[in-house]
Amino acid sequence: MEEINKEEQIVVSNEANQNDTNPQNTEGEVKKPFKKRKPKPKTPRDPQALQQTKGEGWITDLKKAYLVNEKIHRDRLNPHYKLNLNTTAKLKITPLGGLGEIGGNMMVIETENEAIIVDVGMSFPDENMHGVDILIPDFTYIREIKEKIVAIIITHGHEDHIGAMPYLFKEMQFPVYGTSLPLEMIGSKFDEHKMREHRGYFRAIQKRTPIKIGNEFEVEWMHVTHSIIDSSCIAVKTAAGTMIHTGDFKIDHTPIDGFPTDLHRLAHYGEEGVLVLTSDSTNSHAPGFTRTEKTVGPTFDRIFQNAKGRVLMSTFSSNIHRVSQAIEKALNYNRKICVIGRSMEKNLEIAMNLGYIKFPKDQFIEAHEVNKYNDNEVLIVTTGSQGESMSALYRMAIHEHRHIKIKPDDQIILSAKAIPGNEGSVSGIINHLLKAGAKVAYQDYPDIHVSGHAAQEEQKLMLRLVKPKFFLPVHGEYNHALKHGQTGIDCGVLERNVYIMSDGEQIEVSPKYIKKVKTVKTGKVYIDNQLNHKISDDVILDRQTMANEGVVMIVAQINEDDRTLSQRPKVTSFGLVSDKQDKFFSKEIEDLLTVFLENIKPGILKNNRILEDELRKVVRKHCTRKYKKYPMIVPTIFVQ
């Protein structure tokens, strides 16, 4: 109650004070006169503060954070601001092989004063190139810039990247940089060509260690996985910027040797800023990821488990990991190993000597020792997966091999995919093997083979790691490169910064632009491996003409005075008419010659070369009109 009374007293006193206008209070105290406060000037209120009072300031902060992070994303995805836009330096890239085709890979990288060659590969001929064993790039441009070249860079040891090295070194020699396996494979080729002294040009490199080459190049090898051991991609640093060349690659996270693709080093260069990327396009149409090499192992195990007789495994001789898996499974089933085929023996020996793979040598036997063992105690590793007519497997299939013939209980493993153009040959050898009674495990057998090239998702990963300003798809046919170019655009490369090259096109790149500057001479040179020498273009054309159109040979004697035939001409044809029609065809040519001589200009008889050319035209026109063929005409005319 006391508290309530106190409150009432306070209220009453306040009211009294408010009503009292006398400056003096009851106690006689003087109170200061009341001063009305001046109103404060109206200042515009802070909108941000106002928003904060309403709870909207946090939204503004979030928007700011979003914009900052968006810029961070753009900077990390496009580190091209790190490129020196003020430099006048430029880089020229000239492919001499490997574009618009599978194989024959060769590329020249140039600065103003120096140049390097990346790979010197070969390719295989088609069925119309009669008597040709391999194709090598045309070295005309190399001859033109010979003085600029400071080195050859090797990415890996496949034939389509090193196969033409002996033919280049017969003409020109340069230092060769690469890892141990490809250098030793090149050295083996030099030995075959009696060029052992050229091994002195070899320079073995260390991966992840940049090497100064010449005055204007710094090159680093980075490990990638592929279908051959010790493959590399390269980073080429120049004044214009860094170029990354992948070589052949896939991204296998569980490789046989335990050494996956060096993604960390690729990402390092991507963060530094990459001027241009040239990347393998072979499997650009394949969605997803390429399967790991390890998937082949369980397939081999199942085949060995069910095999009652001998097992014959054929693959590319360079696919050492594939061969090693087959040998490992064979040893688990107590089988001896017989390696047949010169290239297979050589590559396996090189890999074992260098320490890439390790197997007890006492488990290997020679071809002549195979018959000493039971059929279920032998594995034969051989060449011939592409159906080559001279390969060991082909000769076994047609019973022409000296020591091994296919038996009905044999299990054949073709652990390879047919190279484009070889489908017919592979089908042919499968037919021969099946006729001999053997079982054949090929592409229809699950996981019998995996590719060594990156599929789309791996190509995307490469593009996202490297983040190049300019992108040049390489390796593969035009449709492969075009598809890979689209993948590059999807991964953030500007469409105007993607260029689909062709062999011979020289592309100039600087931090500011990319453009085509010229086209250099390129093409293929035909090689006869039996003699290890070149075959002239006109020889190949003559062979193709004879094979497709036939040949007509004419030997005739002509009287110059009366322009008549001294006797009946001798006419021989091959591949044009049947033997039964030879006499009729000879009579046709004889009549044609008679009419030709009656209407010929007199002066032509005095020039034998012109006479034969004119006769060749007349006979070819007749054959074209009547037989719809364009045969090779070989006239031999004697004017009396």
C-alpha positions in Angstrom: 0.0 0.0 0.0 2.9 2.3 0.8 4.3 1.8 -2.6 1.0 2.6 -4.3 0.7 5.8 -2.2 4.2 6.9 -3.2 3.4 6.5 -6.9 0.2 8.5 -6.4 2.1 11.3 -4.7 4.6 11.4 -7.6 1.9 11.7 -10.2 0.1 14.5 -8.2 3.4 16.4 -7.9 4.1 16.1 -11.6 0.7 17.5 -12.5 1.2 20.3 -10.1 4.5 21.2 -11.6 3.0 21.1 -15.1 0.1 23.5 -14.0 2.4 25.8 -12.1 3.4 28.8 -14.3 4.9 30.8 -11.5 8.7 30.9 -11.8 8.9 30.8 -8.1 7.9 27.8 -6.2 6.3 27.6 -2.8 9.7 27.4 -1.1 10.8 30.6 -2.7 13.4 29.1 -5.0 14.0 30.8 -8.4 13.6 28.5 -11.3 15.3 29.3 -14.6 13.1 30.3 -17.5 12.1 27.5 -19.8 14.0 27.6 -23.1 12.4 26.0 -26.1 14.8 23.6 -27.8 15.7 24.5 -31.4 14.7 21.8 -33.7 17.6 19.8 -35.1 18.4 20.3 -38.7 16.9 17.6 -40.8 19.7 15.4 -42.2 19.0 12.8 -44.9 19.0 9.4 -43.3 21.4 6.7 -44.5 19.5 4.4 -46.7 21.7 1.5 -45.8 21.1 2.2 -42.2 17.4 2.4 -42.9 17.6 -0.9 -44.7 19.5 -2.5 -41.8 16.8 -1.4 -39.5 14.4 -3.2 -41.8 16.6 -6.2 -42.2 17.6 -5.5 -45.8 21.3 -4.7 -45.2 22.1 -8.4 -45.0 20.8 -8.9 -48.5 23.1 -6.2 -49.8 26.1 -7.8 -48.2 25.2 -11.1 -49.7 24.9 -9.6 -53.1 28.3 -8.0 -52.7 29.8 -11.4 -51.7 28.1 -13.1 -54.7 29.7 -10.5 -57.1 33.1 -10.9 -55.5 32.9 -14.7 -55.7 31.6 -14.5 -59.3 34.8 -12.5 -60.2 36.9 -15.1 -58.4 35.3 -17.8 -60.5 35.9 -15.9 -63.7 39.5 -15.3 -62.8 40.2 -18.9 -62.0 38.5 -20.2 -65.1 40.1 -17.7 -67.3 43.6 -17.0 -66.0 44.5 -15.3 -69.3 44.9 -12.0 -67.7 48.3 -13.4 -66.5 49.5 -13.5 -70.1 51.7 -10.7 -71.3 49.6 -8.7 -73.7 52.4 -6.3 -74.3 54.8 -8.9 -75.8 55.5 -8.9 -79.5 56.6 -12.6 -79.3 54.6 -15.2 -81.2 54.5 -18.9 -81.6 54.0 -20.9 -84.8 52.5 -24.4 -84.8 52.7 -26.5 -88.0 51.4 -30.1 -88.1 53.1 -32.2 -90.8 51.1 -35.4 -90.0 48.4 -36.7 -87.7 45.5 -34.5 -88.7 42.7 -35.9 -90.9 44.2 -39.4 -90.3 45.0 -41.9 -87.6 48.8 -42.0 -87.2 51.8 -40.3 -88.8 52.0 -37.7 -86.0 54.5 -34.9 -86.4 54.4 -31.2 -85.4 56.8 -28.3 -85.6 56.8 -25.5 -83.0 58.6 -22.4 -83.9 59.6 -19.1 -82.4 61.3 -16.3 -84.4 64.7 -17.8 -84.3 64.4 -21.5 -83.2 62.2 -24.5 -83.7 61.5 -27.9 -82.2 59.9 -31.0 -83.7 57.4 -33.0 -81.6 57.2 -36.7 -82.6 58.2 -38.2 -86.0 55.6 -40.9 -86.6 54.6 -43.3 -89.4 51.2 -44.5 -90.7 50.0 -47.6 -92.6 49.1 -47.6 -96.2 45.7 -48.5 -97.6 45.0 -51.5 -99.8 45.5 -49.5 -103.0 49.1 -48.7 -102.2 50.6 -51.8 -103.7 54.0 -52.8 -102.5 54.1 -50.1 -99.8 54.7 -51.1 -96.2 54.6 -47.8 -94.3 54.0 -44.1 -94.9 56.2 -41.4 -93.4 55.6 -37.6 -93.4 57.1 -35.4 -96.1 60.2 -33.7 -94.7 60.3 -30.9 -97.2 59.5 -28.2 -94.6 62.0 -29.7 -92.2 64.7 -29.2 -94.8 63.6 -25.6 -95.3 64.0 -24.7 -91.6 66.8 -27.1 -90.8 69.1 -24.4 -89.4 66.4 -23.3 -86.9 65.7 -26.8 -85.4 67.3 -27.3 -82.0 65.7 -30.6 -80.9 63.2 -33.4 -81.4 60.8 -34.0 -78.6 59.3 -37.5 -78.1 56.0 -38.0 -76.1 55.8 -41.8 -76.2 57.0 -44.9 -78.0 54.2 -45.8 -80.3 55.0 -46.4 -84.0 52.8 -43.5 -85.1 55.0 -41.2 -83.0 58.5 -42.6 -83.5 58.3 -44.9 -86.6 59.7 -42.4 -89.1 62.8 -41.4 -87.0 65.3 -43.6 -88.9 64.3 -42.1 -92.2 64.6 -38.5 -90.8 68.0 -39.3 -89.3 69.4 -40.7 -92.5 69.1 -37.2 -93.9 69.3 -34.9 -90.8 70.3 -35.3 -87.2 69.1 -33.4 -84.1 69.3 -34.0 -80.4 66.4 -36.2 -79.3 64.7 -35.7 -75.9 62.4 -38.2 -74.2 62.0 -40.8 -71.5 63.9 -44.1 -71.4 61.5 -46.5 -73.1 60.7 -44.5 -76.3 64.4 -43.6 -76.7 65.4 -47.2 -76.4 62.7 -48.2 -79.0 64.1 -45.6 -81.3 67.6 -46.9 -80.6 66.5 -50.4 -81.6 65.2 -49.0 -84.9 68.6 -47.3 -85.5 70.3 -50.6 -84.9 68.1 -52.3 -87.5 69.0 -49.5 -90.0 72.7 -49.8 -89.2 72.6 -46.3 -87.6 73.8 -47.2 -84.1 76.1 -44.2 -84.0 73.1 -41.9 -83.9 72.3 -43.0 -80.4 74.7 -40.3 -79.3 72.0 -37.8 -80.0 69.7 -39.2 -77.2 69.0 -37.1 -74.2 67.1 -38.9 -71.4 64.9 -36.5 -69.4 63.4 -36.3 -65.9 59.7 -35.7 -65.6 58.5 -32.7 -63.7 61.8 -31.0 -64.4 61.8 -28.1 -67.0 64.7 -28.3 -69.4 66.1 -25.4 -71.3 66.3 -26.4 -75.0 68.1 -23.9 -77.2 67.7 -20.2 -76.2 63.9 -19.8 -76.6 62.3 -23.0 -75.3 61.8 -24.5 -71.9 60.2 -27.9 -72.0 58.7 -30.0 -69.2 57.5 -33.6 -69.5 54.5 -34.6 -67.4 53.3 -38.2 -67.0 50.0 -39.3 -68.6 48.5 -42.8 -68.9 48.1 -44.4 -72.3 48.3 -47.9 -73.9 52.1 -47.9 -73.7 54.3 -47.4 -70.7 55.9 -44.1 -69.9 53.8 -41.7 -72.0 54.1 -38.0 -71.5 52.5 -34.7 -72.3 54.7 -31.6 -72.6 54.6 -28.0 -71.5 56.6 -25.7 -73.9 57.4 -22.3 -72.3 58.3 -19.5 -74.7 58.3 -15.7 -74.6 54.8 -15.7 -76.2 53.4 -17.9 -73.5 53.0 -21.6 -72.5 51.8 -24.3 -74.9 50.5 -27.6 -73.6 50.6 -30.6 -75.9 48.9 -33.7 -74.5 50.3 -36.3 -76.9 48.1 -39.5 -76.8 46.5 -39.8 -73.4 43.7 -41.1 -71.2 43.1 -40.4 -67.5 43.4 -43.8 -65.8 43.2 -43.4 -62.0 44.1 -47.1 -61.5 46.9 -47.9 -64.0 48.8 -51.2 -63.9 52.1 -49.6 -62.7 50.4 -47.3 -60.2 51.4 -44.1 -61.9 48.3 -42.1 -62.8 48.2 -39.0 -65.0 49.9 -36.1 -63.3 46.8 -33.9 -62.9 48.5 -31.8 -60.3 51.2 -30.6 -62.7 48.7 -29.9 -65.4 46.6 -27.9 -62.9 49.7 -25.9 -62.0 50.2 -24.7 -65.5 46.5 -24.0 -65.8 46.8 -21.7 -62.8 49.8 -19.9 -64.3 47.9 -19.3 -67.6 48.2 -21.4 -70.7 48.3 -19.7 -74.1 47.3 -22.7 -76.3 46.4 -26.4 -75.8 46.8 -29.0 -78.5 45.0 -32.1 -77.4 44.4 -35.7 -78.6 41.0 -36.1 -80.3 40.9 -39.8 -81.2 38.0 -40.8 -79.0 36.1 -37.5 -79.0 32.9 -39.2 -80.0 33.0 -41.7 -77.1 30.9 -40.5 -74.1 31.9 -41.0 -70.5 35.3 -42.3 -69.4 37.6 -44.8 -71.0 37.8 -47.9 -68.9 40.9 -48.6 -66.9 43.5 -51.0 -68.2 42.9 -53.2 -65.1 39.5 -54.3 -66.5 41.2 -56.5 -68.9 42.9 -58.6 -66.2 39.7 -60.4 -64.9 38.7 -61.2 -68.5 42.1 -62.8 -69.1 41.7 -64.8 -65.8 38.3 -66.2 -66.9 39.7 -67.2 -70.3 42.7 -69.0 -68.7 40.4 -70.7 -66.2 38.3 -72.2 -69.0 41.0 -72.9 -71.5 41.7 -76.6 -72.0 44.5 -76.3 -74.5 47.0 -73.6 -75.5 46.2 -70.0 -75.1 47.5 -67.6 -77.9 47.2 -63.9 -77.0 47.8 -61.2 -79.7 47.8 -57.5 -79.2 49.9 -54.5 -80.2 53.5 -55.2 -79.5 53.9 -51.9 -77.8 51.1 -52.5 -75.3 53.4 -53.8 -72.6 50.9 -53.6 -69.8 48.4 -55.7 -71.7 51.1 -58.3 -72.4 52.3 -58.2 -68.8 48.7 -58.9 -67.6 48.4 -61.9 -69.8 51.8 -63.2 -68.7 50.8 -62.7 -65.0 47.6 -64.7 -65.4 49.4 -67.4 -67.3 52.0 -67.8 -64.5 49.2 -68.1 -62.0 47.9 -71.1 -64.0 51.4 -72.6 -64.2 51.9 -71.9 -67.9 55.2 -71.3 -69.7 55.5 -68.2 -71.8 56.5 -68.2 -75.5 56.9 -64.9 -77.2 56.8 -65.0 -81.0 57.1 -62.0 -83.4 60.1 -59.8 -83.8 58.5 -56.6 -82.6 56.9 -58.3 -79.6 60.1 -60.0 -78.6 62.1 -56.7 -78.9 59.6 -54.5 -77.0 59.2 -57.0 -74.2 62.9 -57.4 -73.9 63.5 -53.6 -73.7 60.8 -53.2 -71.0 62.2 -56.0 -68.9 65.8 -54.8 -69.3 64.9 -51.2 -68.3 62.9 -52.5 -65.3 59.4 -51.4 -66.3 58.1 -55.0 -65.8 59.6 -57.9 -63.9 59.1 -61.6 -64.7 61.4 -64.6 -64.0 63.3 -65.4 -67.2 63.2 -69.1 -66.6 59.5 -69.1 -67.3 60.0 -68.1 -70.9 60.6 -70.7 -73.6 61.5 -70.6 -77.3 59.1 -71.5 -80.2 60.8 -74.8 -80.9 60.3 -75.9 -77.3 56.5 -75.5 -77.2 55.8 -79.0 -78.3 57.8 -80.4 -75.3 55.0 -79.2 -73.0 51.3 -80.1 -72.6 48.9 -77.8 -74.4 47.5 -76.6 -71.1 50.9 -75.5 -69.9 51.7 -72.9 -72.6 50.8 -69.3 -73.3 51.9 -68.0 -76.7 52.2 -64.2 -77.0 52.4 -63.1 -80.6 51.9 -60.3 -83.1 49.1 -60.2 -85.7 46.1 -58.6 -84.0 45.6 -56.4 -87.1 45.5 -59.4 -89.5 48.9 -58.6 -91.1 49.7 -61.2 -93.8 53.3 -61.5 -92.7 52.6 -61.6 -88.9 53.3 -64.7 -86.8 49.6 -65.3 -86.0 48.5 -65.2 -89.6 51.2 -67.7 -90.6 50.1 -70.0 -87.7 46.5 -69.8 -88.9 47.3 -70.9 -92.5 49.8 -73.5 -91.3 52.9 -71.8 -92.7 54.7 -71.1 -89.4 57.8 -73.1 -88.9 57.0 -74.3 -85.3 53.4 -73.5 -84.4 50.2 -74.5 -86.1 46.7 -73.8 -84.8 44.9 -76.7 -83.2 41.2 -77.3 -82.5 41.7 -76.9 -78.7 43.5 -73.6 -79.0 42.0 -70.5 -77.3 42.9 -67.3 -79.3 42.7 -63.9 -77.6 42.7 -60.9 -79.9 43.1 -58.1 -77.4 43.0 -55.1 -79.8 40.7 -53.0 -81.9 41.0 -52.9 -85.6 42.8 -49.7 -86.8 40.5 -47.9 -89.3 41.2 -49.5 -92.7 42.3 -52.9 -91.2 38.8 -54.2 -90.6 38.9 -56.5 -93.6 42.3 -58.0 -92.6 41.2 -58.6 -89.0 38.0 -60.3 -90.3 40.2 -62.5 -92.6 42.5 -63.7 -89.9 39.5 -64.5 -87.6 38.0 -66.6 -90.4 41.3 -68.5 -90.8 41.5 -69.2 -87.1 37.9 -70.4 -86.9 38.4 -72.7 -89.9 41.3 -74.2 -88.0 38.9 -75.1 -85.2 40.2 -72.6 -82.6 38.0 -70.5 -80.3 38.5 -66.8 -80.8 37.8 -64.1 -78.1 37.5 -60.8 -79.8 35.6 -57.5 -79.4 32.2 -59.2 -78.7 33.9 -60.7 -75.6 33.3 -58.3 -72.7 36.3 -56.3 -71.5 38.8 -58.0 -73.9 40.2 -54.7 -74.9 40.2 -51.1 -73.6 41.2 -48.0 -75.5 44.3 -45.9 -74.7 42.7 -42.7 -75.6 40.6 -40.2 -73.6 36.8 -40.2 -74.0 34.7 -37.0 -73.7 34.7 -36.7 -69.9 38.5 -37.1 -69.8 38.9 -34.5 -72.5 36.7 -32.2 -70.5 38.9 -32.7 -67.5 42.0 -31.9 -69.4 40.4 -28.7 -70.8 39.2 -27.6 -67.3 42.6 -28.3 -65.8 44.6 -26.5 -68.4 42.1 -23.7 -69.1 43.8 -22.5 -72.4 43.0 -19.3 -74.1 43.3 -21.0 -77.5 42.5 -24.6 -78.3 43.7 -26.7 -81.3 42.4 -30.3 -81.5 44.9 -32.7 -83.0 45.4 -36.4 -83.6 42.5 -38.1 -85.5 40.3 -37.6 -88.4 38.5 -34.3 -89.2 35.2 -35.4 -87.5 37.1 -36.3 -84.3 38.8 -32.9 -84.2 35.5 -31.1 -84.9 33.8 -32.9 -82.1 36.7 -32.2 -79.7 36.5 -28.5 -80.7 32.8 -28.4 -79.7 33.8 -30.0 -76.3 36.3 -27.2 -75.9 33.7 -24.6 -76.4 31.4 -26.3 -73.9 34.3 -26.1 -71.4 34.6 -22.4 -71.6 37.0 -21.8 -74.6 35.6 -19.0 -76.8 34.4 -20.2 -80.2 36.6 -17.7 -82.0 39.6 -19.2 -80.1 39.1 -22.7 -81.4 40.7 -23.7 -84.7 40.4 -27.0 -86.6 43.8 -27.4 -88.3 44.8 -29.5 -91.3 48.3 -30.9 -92.1 50.5 -28.2 -93.5 48.6 -25.3 -92.1 50.8 -23.0 -90.1 49.0 -21.3 -87.2 50.5 -18.2 -85.5 49.5 -17.6 -81.8 50.2 -14.7 -79.5 48.4 -13.6 -76.3 46.3 -11.3 -78.5 45.3 -13.4 -81.5 45.4 -16.7 -83.4 45.5 -16.9 -87.1 46.6 -19.0 -90.1 49.7 -17.5 -91.8 50.5 -19.9 -94.6 50.4 -23.5 -95.8 53.6 -25.5 -96.2 54.2 -28.6 -98.3 53.1 -31.8 -96.7 52.1 -35.3 -97.7 53.3 -38.9 -97.5 56.4 -40.7 -98.6 56.0 -44.3 -99.5 58.5 -46.8 -97.9 59.3 -50.4 -98.9 60.3 -52.0 -95.6 62.0 -55.0 -97.4 64.7 -52.7 -98.8 64.2 -49.7 -96.4 64.0 -47.2 -99.2 61.5 -44.7 -100.6 59.2 -45.5 -103.5 58.6 -42.7 -106.0 55.0 -41.3 -106.3 54.9 -42.1 -110.0 55.7 -45.7 -109.3 52.7 -46.0 -106.9 50.5 -44.3 -109.4 51.6 -46.7 -112.1 50.9 -49.7 -109.8 47.5 -48.4 -109.0 46.7 -47.8 -112.7 47.8 -51.3 -113.6 45.9 -52.8 -110.8 42.6 -50.9 -111.4 42.7 -50.3 -115.2 45.1 -52.8 -116.7 47.9 -52.3 -119.2 48.3 -52.5 -123.0 51.7 -53.0 -124.6 52.1 -52.3 -128.3 55.2 -53.1 -130.4 55.0 -51.9 -134.1 57.3 -51.2 -137.1 56.3 -48.3 -139.4 57.4 -47.4 -142.9 58.1 -43.7 -142.9 57.7 -43.3 -146.7 54.2 -44.7 -147.1 53.1 -44.4 -143.5 52.1 -48.1 -143.2 52.8 -51.0 -140.9 55.7 -53.1 -142.0 54.1 -56.1 -140.3 51.4 -56.9 -137.9 51.9 -55.2 -134.6 52.4 -57.2 -131.4 49.7 -56.3 -128.9 49.7 -57.6 -125.3 47.2 -56.7 -122.7 46.8 -57.5 -118.9 43.8 -56.8 -116.8 41.7 -55.3 -119.6 40.2 -58.2 -121.7 40.1 -61.9 -121.1 42.5 -64.3 -122.8 39.8 -65.5 -125.2 39.5 -61.9 -126.5 43.2 -61.3 -127.0 43.2 -62.0 -130.8 40.1 -59.8 -131.3 41.6 -57.0 -129.3 44.9 -57.2 -131.3 42.9 -56.9 -134.5 41.2 -53.8 -133.1 44.5 -52.2 -132.3 45.9 -53.1 -135.7 43.0 -51.4 -137.5 43.3 -48.4 -135.2 47.0 -48.1 -136.0 46.3 -48.2 -139.7 43.7 -45.4 -139.5 46.0 -43.5 -137.2 48.9 -43.6 -139.7 46.7 -42.6 -142.6 45.7 -39.4 -140.8 48.9 -38.5 -139.0 50.9 -35.4 -139.8 54.1 -36.3 -141.7 56.4 -34.4 -139.3 55.4 -36.4 -136.3 57.1 -39.5 -137.7 60.4 -37.8 -137.2 59.9 -37.4 -133.5 59.5 -40.7 -131.8 58.5 -39.3 -128.4 55.6 -37.2 -129.9 54.6 -40.2 -132.1 54.2 -42.5 -129.0 52.3 -39.8 -127.1 49.8 -39.3 -129.9 49.4 -43.1 -130.3 48.9 -43.4 -126.5 46.0 -40.9 -126.7 44.3 -42.7 -129.6 44.5 -46.1 -128.0 43.4 -44.8 -124.6 40.4 -43.1 -126.2 39.4 -46.3 -127.9 39.7 -48.3 -124.6 37.7 -45.7 -122.8 34.9 -45.6 -125.3 34.6 -49.4 -125.7 35.8 -50.9 -122.4 35.1 -48.0 -120.0 38.7 -48.3 -118.7 41.8 -46.1 -118.7 44.6 -48.6 -119.0 48.3 -47.8 -119.0 49.5 -47.7 -122.6 53.1 -48.7 -123.3 53.8 -48.2 -127.0 57.2 -49.1 -128.6 57.4 -47.8 -132.2 60.2 -48.3 -134.7 60.2 -46.0 -137.7 62.0 -47.3 -140.8 
